[in-house]
Amino acid sequence: TSIAVRELSVPSSGFLRSDYYNWPQKLEALLTAQKDGERFDAAVLFLGMNDYQDMWTTDGIILTAGTPEWEEVYRKMVKAHLDTTLASVPRLYWLGLPAVRSTAYNEKMNYLNAVHTSIAEEYDSKKLIKISLKSLVERYGTGYIGAIKPEGGAWIPLMQNDGIHYTIEGGEYLMKQFIERLHRDYTFETPHL
């Protein structure tokens, strides 16, 4: 069974700073370039790690991160991305934010996760599937988990030393579970042996 993946990420690009990297423009270009018969069956979205920051409106007003005014604008931006994607892709998997080691940063991630979950609830749950990355490691504990030990296996370093980013092994562990979800949601052709 195979899944063709088109990776589209820009490290440290953030979501709020279209002056640094214009995600709306990139996403629109990618999705409108699809040809008949060559359309994406699904998209996977991960956003938010760099989102808890002040932003400027087009009028030059600074909105402080976490305020009701900031959240209103942020929600509109996120929904615009979701709507653009769902207009061209039949299913969108939205991965939640991880628990991070820094208590202050983790509070910000929890806030964003709550906003994201609230937004996701406004959409058809068959078209937009919100997946908590935290839930994929809950059996090993709650809160920040730096390493896990699957039953009968060796320790897997889940997070890098910075306590923010996943290790390659940790990412592979999480994505293996995500791929299993894709196999449940889609029927893939079995290769002939």
N, C-alpha and C positions, 0 to 999 in steps of 0.2 A: 504494500500500500504506500502510495506516495502523495505528498502534498507539496505543491509548488508554492514557494514563498517569495514575495517581493518585499524586501526590507526597505523601509523608508524612515530613517531616523537621523537626527542630527544631535549629537551629544551637546549637552548644556545649552540647547537652543531656547528652552523655555517655551511657554505658550503665550505669554502676555506681551512679549517684545517683538512685534512684527517688524520693528526697525532693525532688529538683529537678524531675524530669520522670519520670512513671511510664510507661515504655515497655511493661512487661508489660500494664498495664491498657489502654493505648491500642491495642496490637496485638490483644489479645483482643476488645475492643469492635469494632474494624474488621473482623476476620475473622468474628465471629459475626453481624455485621449483613449479611453477604452473603445475597442472595436466590437462589433457584433460577433458573438461567439468567443470572444476573448475577455469576457467580463470577470471581475472578481466575484467569487462565491461568498466571501466574507472578508471583513477587515478586523484588525485587532488594534485597539487604541490603549495607549498608556500615556497619561499626562498628569501633571501636577507637582512633580518633585521640585520644580523651580517657580511655581506659581504664587506662592505666598509672598508677594512683594507689592509695594505701592505701585500704582499705575496712574498715568496721565490720561485725561479725557482729550478729545479733539479740541476742546476749548482751553486746554492748558491747565485744567484743574487737577490737583493731585488727590487721588483717592487712596486712603490708608487701608492697607490690607486688613481684611477681617471685619471692616465696618459694613453696615447694611448697604450703603451706597456702592462700595467696592463689590460686594457680593452680587448685587443686582446686575452690574456691568459684566462681571465675571461669568455669571450664569448665562447671560445673553451670548457671550463669546463662545462658551462651551456648546450651547445649544445650536449655534450657527454651524459649528464644526460637525456636530452629530447630524444635523439636518442635511448638510452637504454630502456627507458620507452615505447616509441612509437613502438619499435620492438616487444613488448609483449602485449601492451594494445591498443585497437583500438581508444581510445579517452583520451585526457589529458586536464584537466582544470587547468589553471595556474592562481592563484590568485595574484593580484598585491599587492604592499606594501601600507600601510596606510599613511595618513598624520599624522605626530607626532608634539608635541608641540614645541620642541626645533627647532629654526630656522636653526641652523647649521646642526643638524641631519636630519631635513626635506629636506634640500638641497641635502644631500647624498642619501636619499630615492628617491627623484625626479630623480636624476641622474641614479640610479639603475633601477627605473621604466622605464625610457627612453631606457636604454640598453636592458632591458627585452622585451619591446614592439618591439624594432627593431629586436631582435632575433626572436620573435614570428611571425613577418611578413614574415620570410623566410620559414615558414611551412604552410601546408595545413590548412586553417582555419576551416575545418570540423573535423580535427583530433586534432588540438591543439587550444583550445579556451582560449583566454586571457581575464580575467575578472578583471576589475578595482574595488577594494574594495572602493575606493573613490567615484566612480560613484553610488554605492549603497546607499550613504548618501548625494549625491549632493543636493537633494531637500531641505536639511536643511542648506545649505550654502556651501561655498568653504573653502579650507584650513583646518586647524585643527578644529575638532569638538569633544568636550569632552562629550557631551550629546545630545540626540535627543528627540523630543516629537512628536511621530506619531499622526496623526489626530485622535482625540477622545480617545487617550490613555494617559498614564502617562509618565513622563520623564524616559528615559532609559539612565543610565550612559554608554556611549559608550567606553570610555577609562579609564584605571586605573589612579590613582593619579600621576604616573610617566610620563604620557603623551605619552607613547610609546606602551604599551600593551593594548589589548582589555580587557574589563571586561567580565565576564561570560555572563551577559545580552547582552552586545554589540555583542559578538561573536554569541550568539544565534540569535539575530536580523539579522546579516549578513548571517548566515548559513541558516536561514529560506528562505531568498531570493535565496540563492544558490540552496537549495533543490527544490524550485519552478522552477528554471531553469532546473534541472535534470528531473523534471516531464514533462517539455515541450520537452526535448530532447529524452526521453525514454518512451516507453510504458510499464507501470508496470501492473502486474496482480492485479485485484481488488479482495480482499478477499470475499468469499461467506459468506453472513450473514445468 
